């Protein structure tokens, strides 16, 4: 075992000598390698947080002379996945010469545009606001991270004194200040006043460490954070129970999840009053320790200290005034009880905005909470998409870790309200928000498509995911479902799709699927009844079992799924869409089709009945009538193709051409064609349409709706 690994208990030593040796001589490649290692351990820094740099000598393309260039993580991105393209490259001399035009802290925002005049590699990433923090320090390799263990000390009332004593003066201290040009100058001044130090602690913010090589910087960073974490561990419990001890007892795991699933859609409805939000739930042990403690009421309103935490979790969480064992199944009663709590939070946020705003501040943003704490149950978070809400949840756990550590060694101090506002409504932050891509049509929407592991259902789910929706992949076959999940994860990442086994003929299975949907994403906005089966036999060959199977899957399944979908949509009170995949056979009479055709007709009329019933709830119910979707469709299994070929007096191989030839457009119908039709209904262009039927059959005159 590498002896370096044995000195670490609280962080992960991941340096691979062989991999590093292969990069020898390329300091930028070693910077990327080091950054990826640091970002892989969330105890070292948060997702998307922190930045790293290296300084190298390079040839100036304008003069041919050797010049010093700094490569530093650019604006945005994540250390754990960063590549060379995520770095900004600047002339060090030019960056430092900006001190000649710097007009003081009240004008430092204007310096950001001047960073562009210092760019060495024109193809590199845009420089971030933290660029001068690296540029004014002389070290070849620098790490700026936000480890919970260090921030706990940085956010402690006695943080400066503790840092001095813990490191025997080897770590400097700079009081809290918003990142920018002036903070870079203060870091330089701290180093000049304390020559020989190995790092600098930023009050309430994070940690700077460095080295003359990539490895020296890496090992220095790990050693400093390890010492911080060990110090906290040694002090837990010395002042008394963590967070003042336990106030309530958390519900058992199964009860927590059941209660969270019932409540999540109601909370999502409140949080979506301004913009449709995606939810996330966790009952992590660290969360339960905090929300079930005596100190929750004192610490939660204080908010977070580190700007990285604050920007993602808002000024403070909403702590629900609900008992763990409270009955949350009565939606009307829950809404009545929760409405004043949300109004109070929104009023608090408005007061915070109005009391802190400047003459040029951007308009107030969404006043709803991001983090919602339910003592005894867990933590909900709500944001514009699943990744953002999951990361917000992770950041609040970071904040809990910070509060726990700071309280163990001293007293926790949060970011002052005005400073928090200055970060949240910083004009540079607002400009970054304005540069973000426009949301896709289905952003903030959650879709459950039955039978979505293959064929038409998978195509619909894929289309919806491409347009920004979160999708719930489900199937009765676990192996097929897992294959679909792998495909979705590979294409869209970990946050787009959740999965659950679902048998549409079993109400208990459907209830579990909707509960899983609520826990994964907070609720549901679009339900597509797509799960199907096809049996083609003459009336005399049809068995009672055939008949019951068709009606159970197609008709009963659509009824049961729609029923629970409506219940969840009503909890959210934000409307929704139900799309039923029916068939041209619901209106066209043909041979050997008594069971399937009549079941499809029942589906079609049930669609019309629900459209008539649910209009007041703003729940739209529409129908797509496909025909002859042969490619990748499970509907052709089980003898259906043989049955239809027999009915038409042709071979199975001749079916595709036969179906295409009988259409007015002479087209083969693909699963993607059905997906596009479903998207047309939910894209926003048809928000005032319900009770409609859209034929996707290439044009079959007998199927025209008359």
RAMO-V683288 format. One record per residue. N is the residue number from 1. PSI is psi in radians with two decimals (999 if undefined). OMEGA is omega as a letter, one per 30 degrees, with the letter a starting at -180 (NA if undefined). D_FIRST is the distance of its C-alpha to the first C-alpha in Angstrom with 2 decimals. Layout:
# RAMO-V683288
{{N & PSI & OMEGA & D_FIRST} {N & PSI & OMEGA & D_FIRST}}
This chain:
# RAMO-V683288
{{1 & 2.42 & l & 0.00} {2 & 2.20 & a & 3.79} {3 & -0.41 & a & 6.05} {4 & -0.53 & a & 8.47} {5 & -0.46 & a & 7.44} {6 & -0.29 & a & 8.18} {7 & -0.03 & a & 11.62} {8 & 2.24 & l & 12.80} {9 & -0.57 & a & 14.64} {10 & -0.11 & l & 17.57} {11 & 2.88 & a & 16.37} {12 & 2.18 & l & 13.82} {13 & 1.96 & a & 11.56} {14 & 0.04 & a & 12.22} {15 & 2.23 & l & 12.40} {16 & 2.00 & a & 11.82} {17 & -0.70 & a & 12.38} {18 & -0.76 & l & 14.34} {19 & -0.72 & a & 16.51} {20 & -0.67 & a & 17.23} {21 & -0.59 & l & 18.14} {22 & -0.32 & a & 20.55} {23 & 0.02 & a & 22.29} {24 & 2.37 & l & 22.61} {25 & -0.22 & l & 26.19} {26 & 1.57 & a & 26.94} {27 & -0.54 & l & 26.45} {28 & -0.71 & l & 27.99} {29 & -0.69 & l & 25.60} {30 & -0.58 & l & 22.67} {31 & -0.81 & l & 24.58} {32 & -0.77 & l & 24.84} {33 & -0.86 & l & 21.15} {34 & -0.75 & a & 20.30} {35 & -0.75 & l & 23.10} {36 & -0.68 & l & 21.94} {37 & -0.76 & l & 18.50} {38 & -0.72 & a & 20.40} {39 & -0.31 & a & 22.95} {40 & -0.30 & a & 20.59} {41 & 1.82 & a & 19.87} {42 & -0.11 & l & 23.32} {43 & -0.27 & a & 22.36} {44 & -0.67 & l & 22.40} {45 & 2.79 & a & 25.66} {46 & 2.86 & l & 28.29} {47 & 2.24 & l & 29.28} {48 & -0.09 & a & 31.41} {49 & 2.90 & l & 30.86} {50 & 2.91 & l & 29.65} {51 & 2.72 & a & 29.78} {52 & 2.84 & a & 27.92} {53 & 2.87 & l & 29.33} {54 & 2.68 & l & 29.08} {55 & 2.29 & a & 31.89} {56 & 2.81 & l & 32.52} {57 & 2.37 & a & 35.47} {58 & 2.83 & a & 37.46} {59 & 2.22 & l & 40.93} {60 & 2.08 & a & 43.65} {61 & -0.30 & a & 45.53} {62 & -0.58 & a & 48.75} {63 & -0.36 & a & 48.77} {64 & -0.06 & a & 46.27} {65 & 2.72 & l & 44.89} {66 & 2.38 & a & 41.26} {67 & 2.68 & a & 40.67} {68 & 2.28 & a & 37.87} {69 & 2.39 & l & 36.80} {70 & 2.21 & l & 34.71} {71 & 2.15 & a & 32.88} {72 & 2.55 & l & 32.46} {73 & 2.27 & a & 32.02} {74 & -3.05 & a & 35.56} {75 & 2.27 & a & 37.65} {76 & -3.10 & l & 36.27} {77 & 3.05 & a & 33.21} {78 & 2.33 & a & 29.75} {79 & -0.67 & a & 26.61} {80 & -0.46 & a & 24.50} {81 & 0.08 & a & 26.80} {82 & 2.45 & l & 28.31} {83 & 3.09 & a & 29.09} {84 & -0.61 & a & 30.71} {85 & -0.24 & l & 34.05} {86 & 0.08 & a & 33.21} {87 & 2.60 & l & 33.29} {88 & 2.51 & l & 36.40} {89 & 2.15 & a & 37.04} {90 & 2.61 & l & 39.43} {91 & 2.14 & a & 40.99} {92 & -0.76 & a & 39.66} {93 & -0.77 & a & 42.97} {94 & -0.72 & a & 45.09} {95 & -0.80 & a & 43.09} {96 & -0.47 & l & 43.44} {97 & -0.20 & l & 47.10} {98 & -0.28 & l & 47.79} {99 & -0.41 & a & 48.20} {100 & -0.40 & a & 51.60} {101 & 0.00 & a & 52.84} {102 & 2.20 & a & 51.04} {103 & 0.16 & l & 53.81} {104 & 2.96 & a & 51.89} {105 & -0.51 & a & 50.00} {106 & -0.21 & a & 52.91} {107 & 0.25 & a & 52.75} {108 & -0.34 & l & 49.06} {109 & -0.51 & a & 49.03} {110 & -0.26 & a & 51.06} {111 & -0.44 & a & 48.20} {112 & -0.75 & l & 46.17} {113 & -0.50 & a & 48.64} {114 & -0.34 & l & 48.45} {115 & -0.55 & a & 44.74} {116 & -0.43 & l & 46.06} {117 & -0.09 & a & 47.82} {118 & 0.06 & a & 44.53} {119 & 2.29 & l & 42.86} {120 & -0.89 & a & 41.62} {121 & 1.88 & a & 40.58} {122 & -0.29 & l & 43.41} {123 & 0.00 & a & 41.44} {124 & 3.04 & a & 38.63} {125 & 2.71 & l & 38.36} {126 & 2.40 & a & 40.79} {127 & 2.55 & l & 39.58} {128 & 3.02 & a & 38.80} {129 & -0.36 & a & 40.31} {130 & -0.02 & a & 37.08} {131 & -0.86 & a & 37.47} {132 & -0.36 & l & 39.08} {133 & -0.54 & l & 36.40} {134 & -0.61 & a & 34.06} {135 & -0.54 & a & 36.89} {136 & -0.01 & l & 38.08} {137 & 2.46 & a & 34.76} {138 & -0.09 & a & 34.13} {139 & 2.62 & a & 30.36} {140 & -0.67 & a & 29.00} {141 & 2.32 & a & 26.53} {142 & 2.43 & l & 27.30} {143 & 2.26 & l & 26.02} {144 & 1.92 & a & 28.55} {145 & 2.95 & l & 27.21} {146 & 1.08 & l & 28.63} {147 & 2.41 & a & 25.97} {148 & -0.72 & a & 27.66} {149 & -0.69 & l & 26.23} {150 & -0.72 & a & 27.69} {151 & -0.55 & l & 30.91} {152 & -0.69 & l & 31.45} {153 & -0.74 & a & 31.78} {154 & -0.51 & a & 33.72} {155 & 0.03 & l & 36.09} {156 & 2.59 & l & 36.67} {157 & -0.65 & a & 40.07} {158 & 0.53 & a & 38.59} {159 & -0.73 & a & 35.74} {160 & -0.79 & a & 36.64} {161 & -0.72 & l & 36.88} {162 & -0.74 & l & 33.65} {163 & -0.77 & a & 31.78} {164 & -0.81 & a & 33.39} {165 & -0.73 & a & 32.51} {166 & -0.67 & a & 28.95} {167 & 0.14 & l & 27.94} {168 & 0.67 & l & 30.50} {169 & 0.02 & a & 32.25} {170 & -0.16 & l & 29.29} {171 & 2.14 & l & 29.85} {172 & 3.10 & a & 33.36} {173 & 2.32 & l & 35.52} {174 & 2.20 & a & 37.96} {175 & 2.79 & a & 40.21} {176 & 2.33 & l & 40.47} {177 & 2.52 & l & 42.16} {178 & 2.41 & l & 42.37} {179 & 2.55 & l & 40.17} {180 & -2.95 & a & 42.16} {181 & -0.76 & a & 43.46} {182 & -0.65 & l & 44.41} {183 & -0.62 & l & 41.01} {184 & -0.73 & l & 39.56} {185 & -0.61 & l & 42.05} {186 & -0.60 & l & 41.11} {187 & -0.74 & l & 37.43} {188 & -0.75 & a & 38.56} {189 & -0.69 & l & 40.86} {190 & -0.72 & l & 38.16} {191 & -0.72 & a & 36.02} {192 & -0.60 & a & 39.11} {193 & -0.32 & a & 39.92} {194 & 1.13 & a & 36.41} {195 & 2.47 & l & 35.10} {196 & -0.09 & l & 31.48} {197 & 2.75 & a & 30.27} {198 & 0.02 & l & 26.92} {199 & 3.03 & l & 28.27} {200 & 2.30 & l & 31.30} {201 & 2.30 & l & 31.85} {202 & 2.09 & a & 34.65} {203 & 2.22 & l & 36.82} {204 & 0.07 & a & 36.63} {205 & -1.07 & a & 34.79} {206 & -2.67 & a & 31.21} {207 & 2.43 & l & 29.01} {208 & 2.27 & l & 28.92} {209 & 2.89 & a & 26.01} {210 & 3.09 & l & 25.57} {211 & 2.92 & a & 24.20} {212 & -0.23 & l & 25.45} {213 & 2.90 & l & 22.84} {214 & -0.73 & a & 21.35} {215 & -0.75 & l & 17.87} {216 & -0.73 & l & 19.55} {217 & -0.76 & a & 21.43} {218 & -0.87 & a & 18.53} {219 & -0.62 & l & 16.47} {220 & -0.78 & l & 19.83} {221 & -0.85 & a & 20.76} {222 & -0.72 & a & 17.69} {223 & -0.72 & a & 18.12} {224 & -0.79 & a & 21.84} {225 & -0.66 & l & 21.65} {226 & -0.71 & a & 19.06} {227 & -0.67 & l & 21.54} {228 & -0.82 & a & 24.43} {229 & -0.70 & l & 22.97} {230 & -0.67 & l & 22.09} {231 & -0.75 & l & 25.64} {232 & -0.79 & a & 27.18} {233 & -0.72 & a & 25.38} {234 & -0.40 & a & 26.57} {235 & -0.16 & l & 30.08} {236 & 2.20 & l & 30.53} {237 & -0.23 & a & 33.46} {238 & -0.60 & l & 34.59} {239 & -0.12 & a & 37.59} {240 & -3.08 & a & 38.36} {241 & 2.57 & l & 37.43} {242 & 2.31 & a & 35.55} {243 & 0.56 & l & 38.22} {244 & 0.16 & l & 40.90} {245 & 2.96 & a & 40.17} {246 & 2.25 & l & 41.04} {247 & -0.71 & l & 44.54} {248 & 2.90 & l & 44.64} {249 & 2.29 & l & 42.77} {250 & 2.59 & l & 41.32} {251 & 2.76 & l & 42.85} {252 & 2.72 & a & 40.98} {253 & -0.90 & a & 38.80} {254 & -0.67 & l & 41.42} {255 & -0.63 & l & 44.18} {256 & -0.82 & a & 42.29} {257 & -0.69 & a & 41.77} {258 & -0.74 & a & 45.37} {259 & -0.69 & l & 46.78} {260 & -0.70 & l & 44.69} {261 & -0.65 & l & 45.85} {262 & -0.67 & a & 49.45} {263 & -0.50 & a & 49.27} {264 & -0.80 & a & 47.18} {265 & -0.58 & l & 50.11} {266 & -0.81 & l & 52.40} {267 & -0.71 & l & 50.00} {268 & -0.67 & l & 49.45} {269 & -0.78 & l & 53.21} {270 & -0.77 & a & 53.54} {271 & -0.28 & a & 50.66} {272 & 0.33 & a & 52.19} {273 & -0.40 & a & 55.53} {274 & -0.83 & a & 54.82} {275 & 2.47 & l & 52.39} {276 & 2.24 & a & 51.01} {277 & 2.67 & l & 47.58} {278 & 2.46 & a & 44.63} {279 & 2.92 & l & 43.06} {280 & 2.51 & l & 39.69} {281 & 2.47 & l & 39.04} {282 & 2.48 & l & 36.13} {283 & 0.67 & l & 36.06} {284 & 2.49 & a & 32.50} {285 & -0.61 & l & 31.97} {286 & -0.62 & l & 31.66} {287 & -0.82 & a & 35.01} {288 & -0.68 & l & 36.67} {289 & -0.67 & a & 35.61} {290 & -0.88 & a & 37.34} {291 & -0.30 & l & 40.41} {292 & 0.16 & a & 41.20} {293 & 2.91 & l & 41.09} {294 & -0.46 & a & 43.95} {295 & 0.02 & a & 42.85} {296 & -0.82 & a & 43.00} {297 & -0.45 & l & 46.60} {298 & -0.74 & a & 45.85} {299 & -0.69 & a & 42.63} {300 & -0.79 & a & 43.15} {301 & -0.32 & a & 46.28} {302 & -0.47 & a & 44.60} {303 & -3.00 & a & 42.54} {304 & 2.99 & a & 39.27} {305 & -0.84 & a & 38.32} {306 & 2.30 & l & 36.10} {307 & -0.62 & l & 38.26} {308 & -0.69 & l & 35.69} {309 & -0.85 & a & 36.07} {310 & -0.77 & a & 39.80} {311 & -0.48 & a & 40.70} {312 & -0.31 & a & 39.34} {313 & -0.09 & l & 40.43} {314 & 3.09 & a & 43.82} {315 & -0.64 & l & 45.39} {316 & 2.84 & l & 44.78} {317 & 2.90 & l & 44.44} {318 & 2.10 & l & 47.30} {319 & 2.04 & a & 46.97} {320 & 2.38 & l & 49.13} {321 & 1.22 & l & 51.80} {322 & 2.48 & l & 51.26} {323 & 2.61 & a & 50.50} {324 & -0.65 & a & 47.63} {325 & 0.21 & a & 50.12} {326 & 2.49 & l & 52.67} {327 & 1.99 & a & 54.25} {328 & 0.19 & a & 53.22} {329 & -0.36 & l & 54.82} {330 & 1.78 & a & 58.15} {331 & -0.79 & a & 57.67} {332 & -0.76 & l & 60.89} {333 & -0.69 & l & 60.19} {334 & -0.77 & a & 56.66} {335 & -0.70 & l & 57.96} {336 & -0.65 & a & 60.65} {337 & -0.61 & a & 58.22} {338 & -0.48 & a & 55.56} {339 & -0.84 & l & 57.95} {340 & -0.55 & a & 58.79} {341 & -0.69 & l & 55.11} {342 & -0.67 & l & 54.37} {343 & -0.70 & l & 57.54} {344 & -0.70 & l & 56.52} {345 & -0.80 & a & 53.13} {346 & -0.67 & l & 54.85} {347 & -0.69 & l & 57.36} {348 & -0.77 & a & 54.61} {349 & -0.70 & l & 52.94} {350 & -0.68 & l & 56.32} {351 & -0.71 & l & 57.04} {352 & -0.81 & a & 53.70} {353 & -0.87 & a & 54.51} {354 & -0.55 & a & 58.11} {355 & -0.34 & a & 57.40} {356 & -0.24 & a & 54.67} {357 & 2.71 & l & 55.86} {358 & 3.00 & a & 57.10} {359 & -0.47 & a & 60.08} {360 & 0.30 & a & 57.98} {361 & 2.53 & l & 55.42} {362 & 2.81 & l & 54.84} {363 & 2.69 & a & 56.57} {364 & 2.38 & l & 54.99} {365 & -3.00 & a & 52.48} {366 & 2.18 & a & 52.01} {367 & 0.04 & a & 52.52} {368 & 2.69 & l & 50.78} {369 & 2.68 & l & 47.55} {370 & -0.72 & a & 44.16} {371 & 2.26 & l & 42.47} {372 & 2.18 & a & 44.33} {373 & 2.26 & l & 43.21} {374 & 1.72 & a & 44.67} {375 & 2.35 & l & 43.94} {376 & -0.19 & a & 42.92} {377 & -0.99 & l & 42.22} {378 & -2.82 & a & 39.89} {379 & 2.27 & l & 39.84} {380 & 2.58 & l & 41.66} {381 & 2.63 & a & 41.38} {382 & 2.27 & l & 43.81} {383 & -3.08 & a & 43.70} {384 & -0.43 & l & 45.05} {385 & 2.98 & a & 42.42} {386 & -0.72 & a & 39.57} {387 & -0.76 & a & 36.76} {388 & -0.72 & a & 38.50} {389 & -0.61 & l & 39.15} {390 & -0.77 & l & 35.64} {391 & -0.66 & l & 34.20} {392 & -0.72 & l & 36.86} {393 & -0.77 & l & 35.72} {394 & -0.68 & l & 32.09} {395 & -0.60 & l & 33.34} {396 & -0.55 & l & 35.44} {397 & -0.68 & l & 32.48} {398 & -0.77 & a & 30.88} {399 & -0.66 & l & 34.16} {400 & -0.76 & l & 34.03} {401 & -0.71 & l & 30.59} {402 & -0.82 & l & 32.10} {403 & -0.73 & l & 35.17} {404 & -0.80 & a & 33.25} {405 & -0.78 & a & 31.17} {406 & -0.70 & l & 34.23} {407 & -0.50 & a & 36.35} {408 & -0.55 & a & 33.86} {409 & -0.27 & a & 33.98} {410 & -2.19 & l & 37.44} {411 & 2.42 & l & 39.63} {412 & 2.38 & l & 38.84} {413 & 2.29 & a & 40.91} {414 & 3.01 & l & 41.42} {415 & 2.26 & l & 42.56} {416 & 2.56 & a & 46.32} {417 & -0.75 & a & 48.49} {418 & -0.71 & l & 49.98} {419 & -0.70 & l & 46.66} {420 & -0.76 & l & 45.40} {421 & -0.75 & a & 48.55} {422 & -0.49 & l & 48.25} {423 & -0.86 & a & 44.84} {424 & -0.70 & a & 45.97} {425 & 0.42 & l & 49.23} {426 & 2.33 & a & 48.12} {427 & -0.57 & l & 50.21} {428 & -0.63 & l & 47.21} {429 & -0.70 & l & 45.50} {430 & -0.72 & l & 48.77} {431 & -0.65 & l & 48.96} {432 & -0.72 & l & 45.50} {433 & -0.69 & a & 46.70} {434 & -0.43 & a & 49.83} {435 & -0.17 & a & 47.89} {436 & 2.58 & a & 46.00} {437 & 2.58 & l & 47.21} {438 & 2.40 & l & 50.09} {439 & 2.54 & l & 49.05} {440 & 2.93 & a & 49.59} {441 & -0.60 & a & 52.46} {442 & 0.27 & l & 50.44} {443 & 2.40 & a & 47.98} {444 & 0.05 & a & 47.77} {445 & 2.58 & l & 49.11} {446 & 2.26 & a & 47.61} {447 & 2.33 & l & 48.82} {448 & 2.03 & a & 48.70} {449 & 2.00 & a & 50.00} {450 & 2.52 & a & 50.56} {451 & 0.79 & a & 49.44} {452 & 0.32 & l & 47.25} {453 & -0.11 & l & 44.73} {454 & 2.96 & l & 47.05} {455 & -2.40 & a & 50.37} {456 & -0.77 & a & 52.51} {457 & -0.74 & l & 50.34} {458 & -0.68 & l & 47.19} {459 & -0.70 & l & 49.26} {460 & -0.83 & a & 50.62} {461 & -0.71 & l & 47.22} {462 & -0.77 & l & 45.92} {463 & -0.79 & a & 48.96} {464 & -0.71 & l & 48.67} {465 & -0.71 & l & 44.97} {466 & -0.52 & a & 45.88} {467 & 0.23 & l & 48.49} {468 & -0.06 & a & 46.13} {469 & 2.71 & l & 46.41} {470 & 2.39 & a & 43.76} {471 & 2.60 & l & 44.33} {472 & 1.85 & l & 43.82} {473 & 2.28 & a & 43.12} {474 & 2.73 & l & 44.61} {475 & 2.85 & l & 45.90} {476 & -0.30 & a & 46.92} {477 & 1.98 & a & 44.53} {478 & -0.69 & a & 40.85} {479 & -0.77 & l & 39.53} {480 & -0.67 & a & 41.86} {481 & -0.76 & a & 40.96} {482 & -0.62 & l & 37.21} {483 & -0.70 & l & 37.93} {484 & -0.72 & l & 40.04} {485 & -0.75 & l & 37.47} {486 & -0.71 & l & 34.87} {487 & -0.73 & l & 37.54} {488 & -0.74 & a & 38.41} {489 & -0.72 & l & 34.83} {490 & -0.69 & a & 34.30} {491 & -0.65 & a & 37.56} {492 & -0.12 & a & 37.82} {493 & -3.10 & a & 34.38} {494 & -0.26 & a & 33.32} {495 & 0.01 & a & 36.22} {496 & -0.63 & a & 39.30} {497 & 2.47 & l & 39.48} {498 & 2.94 & a & 39.10} {499 & 2.65 & l & 39.89} {500 & 2.47 & l & 41.74} {501 & 2.43 & a & 43.54} {502 & 2.16 & l & 47.27} {503 & 1.93 & a & 50.34} {504 & -0.13 & l & 53.37} {505 & -0.07 & a & 55.65} {506 & 1.92 & a & 53.75} {507 & -0.62 & l & 54.37} {508 & -0.70 & l & 51.45} {509 & -0.70 & l & 49.11} {510 & -0.73 & l & 50.68} {511 & -0.74 & l & 50.31} {512 & -0.66 & a & 46.58} {513 & -0.74 & l & 46.29} {514 & -0.59 & l & 48.09} {515 & -0.74 & l & 46.07} {516 & -0.64 & l & 42.85} {517 & -0.75 & l & 44.47} {518 & -0.71 & l & 45.33} {519 & -0.61 & a & 41.82} {520 & -0.73 & a & 40.28} {521 & -0.06 & l & 42.82} {522 & -0.25 & a & 45.33} {523 & -2.76 & a & 48.24} {524 & 2.53 & l & 49.98} {525 & -0.51 & a & 52.53} {526 & 2.22 & l & 53.15} {527 & 2.22 & l & 53.54} {528 & 2.01 & l & 54.40} {529 & 1.67 & a & 55.84} {530 & -0.43 & a & 54.84} {531 & 2.31 & a & 53.82} {532 & 3.04 & l & 56.45} {533 & 2.68 & l & 57.78} {534 & 2.31 & l & 60.71} {535 & 2.12 & a & 63.14} {536 & 1.86 & l & 66.12} {537 & 2.75 & l & 68.84} {538 & 2.85 & a & 72.55} {539 & -0.60 & a & 73.96} {540 & -0.46 & l & 74.89} {541 & -0.30 & a & 71.49} {542 & 2.25 & l & 69.67} {543 & 2.83 & l & 68.44} {544 & -0.64 & l & 68.27} {545 & -0.70 & l & 64.50} {546 & -0.85 & a & 64.32} {547 & -0.86 & a & 66.37} {548 & -0.67 & a & 64.34} {549 & -0.76 & l & 61.03} {550 & -0.83 & a & 62.32} {551 & -0.56 & l & 63.68} {552 & -0.82 & a & 60.68} {553 & -0.81 & a & 58.17} {554 & -0.87 & a & 60.38} {555 & -0.97 & l & 62.74} {556 & -0.72 & l & 61.25} {557 & -0.79 & l & 57.78} {558 & -0.69 & l & 59.14} {559 & -0.86 & a & 61.01} {560 & -0.79 & a & 58.09} {561 & -0.75 & a & 55.57} {562 & -0.68 & a & 58.17} {563 & -0.85 & a & 59.12} {564 & -0.54 & l & 55.63} {565 & -0.78 & l & 55.11} {566 & -0.71 & l & 58.29} {567 & -0.74 & a & 57.26} {568 & -0.71 & l & 54.00} {569 & -0.64 & l & 55.78} {570 & -0.58 & l & 58.40} {571 & -0.69 & a & 55.77} {572 & -0.51 & l & 54.62} {573 & 0.68 & l & 58.24} {574 & 0.38 & a & 57.35} {575 & -2.80 & l & 59.05} {576 & -3.13 & a & 57.28} {577 & 2.33 & l & 57.81} {578 & 2.17 & l & 58.28} {579 & 2.26 & l & 58.66} {580 & 2.13 & l & 59.84} {581 & 1.85 & a & 59.33} {582 & -2.07 & a & 62.61} {583 & 2.72 & l & 64.43} {584 & -0.43 & a & 67.57} {585 & -0.17 & l & 68.53} {586 & -0.32 & a & 69.20} {587 & -0.26 & a & 72.45} {588 & 2.27 & l & 73.15} {589 & 2.31 & l & 74.73} {590 & 2.93 & a & 73.77} {591 & 2.72 & l & 73.99} {592 & 0.77 & a & 71.54} {593 & 0.38 & a & 69.99} {594 & -0.81 & a & 71.58} {595 & -0.94 & a & 68.45} {596 & -0.84 & a & 66.07} {597 & -0.73 & a & 68.77} {598 & -0.60 & l & 70.12} {599 & -0.70 & l & 66.66} {600 & -0.63 & l & 66.00} {601 & -0.65 & l & 69.38} {602 & -0.72 & l & 68.39} {603 & -0.75 & a & 65.18} {604 & -0.76 & a & 67.25} {605 & -0.61 & l & 69.72} {606 & -0.61 & l & 67.08} {607 & -0.78 & a & 65.66} {608 & -0.69 & a & 69.08} {609 & -0.75 & a & 69.55} {610 & -0.64 & l & 66.26} {611 & -0.72 & a & 67.01} {612 & -0.57 & a & 70.32} {613 & -0.55 & a & 68.75} {614 & 0.07 & a & 65.73} {615 & -0.68 & a & 67.26} {616 & -0.43 & l & 67.69} {617 & 0.07 & a & 63.93} {618 & 0.49 & l & 63.36} {619 & 2.02 & a & 61.58} {620 & 2.41 & l & 62.59} {621 & 2.05 & a & 62.92} {622 & 2.86 & a & 63.34} {623 & 2.44 & l & 63.35} {624 & 2.20 & l & 62.15} {625 & 1.71 & l & 64.07} {626 & 3.02 & l & 62.24} {627 & 2.37 & l & 63.69} {628 & 0.81 & l & 62.35} {629 & 1.67 & a & 58.72} {630 & -0.75 & a & 57.56} {631 & 2.22 & l & 54.32} {632 & 0.40 & a & 51.11} {633 & 2.30 & l & 53.17} {634 & -0.25 & a & 52.71} {635 & -0.37 & a & 56.41} {636 & -0.02 & l & 57.32} {637 & 2.91 & l & 55.55} {638 & 0.39 & l & 57.43} {639 & -0.04 & a & 60.60} {640 & -0.82 & a & 61.65} {641 & -0.76 & l & 61.81} {642 & -0.71 & a & 63.84} {643 & -0.75 & a & 66.12} {644 & -0.69 & l & 66.82} {645 & -0.71 & l & 67.38} {646 & -0.70 & a & 69.84} {647 & -0.59 & a & 71.61} {648 & -0.04 & l & 72.14} {649 & 0.59 & l & 73.02} {650 & 3.09 & l & 70.24} {651 & 2.85 & l & 66.99} {652 & -0.68 & a & 63.52} {653 & -0.44 & a & 62.70} {654 & -0.11 & a & 65.71} {655 & -0.86 & a & 64.72} {656 & -0.83 & a & 62.86} {657 & -0.63 & a & 65.79} {658 & -0.82 & a & 68.27} {659 & -0.73 & a & 66.75} {660 & -0.73 & a & 66.52} {661 & -0.52 & a & 70.08} {662 & -0.08 & l & 71.61} {663 & 2.72 & l & 70.28} {664 & -0.53 & a & 72.32} {665 & -0.08 & a & 69.50} {666 & 0.91 & a & 68.54} {667 & 2.51 & l & 64.85} {668 & 2.33 & a & 61.95} {669 & 2.27 & a & 60.27} {670 & 2.77 & l & 56.47} {671 & -0.63 & a & 54.12} {672 & -0.50 & l & 53.50} {673 & -0.67 & l & 57.26} {674 & -0.69 & l & 57.13} {675 & -0.73 & l & 54.13} {676 & -0.65 & l & 56.14} {677 & -0.75 & l & 59.06} {678 & -0.74 & l & 56.95} {679 & -0.65 & l & 55.55} {680 & -0.65 & a & 59.12} {681 & -0.56 & a & 59.90} {682 & -0.02 & a & 56.95} {683 & -0.23 & a & 56.49} {684 & -0.31 & a & 58.91} {685 & -0.37 & a & 61.87} {686 & 0.64 & a & 63.40} {687 & -0.30 & a & 62.79} {688 & 0.38 & a & 66.48} {689 & 2.27 & l & 66.64} {690 & 2.71 & a & 66.47} {691 & 0.30 & a & 68.05} {692 & 2.79 & l & 67.80} {693 & 2.25 & l & 67.18} {694 & 1.97 & l & 65.56} {695 & 2.29 & l & 66.21} {696 & 1.38 & a & 63.62} {697 & 0.18 & a & 65.35} {698 & -0.03 & a & 66.56} {699 & 1.57 & l & 69.98} {700 & 1.88 & a & 71.58} {701 & -0.65 & a & 75.11} {702 & -0.36 & a & 75.50} {703 & 0.03 & l & 72.48} {704 & 2.40 & l & 73.95} {705 & 2.10 & a & 74.17} {706 & 999 & NA & 77.89}}
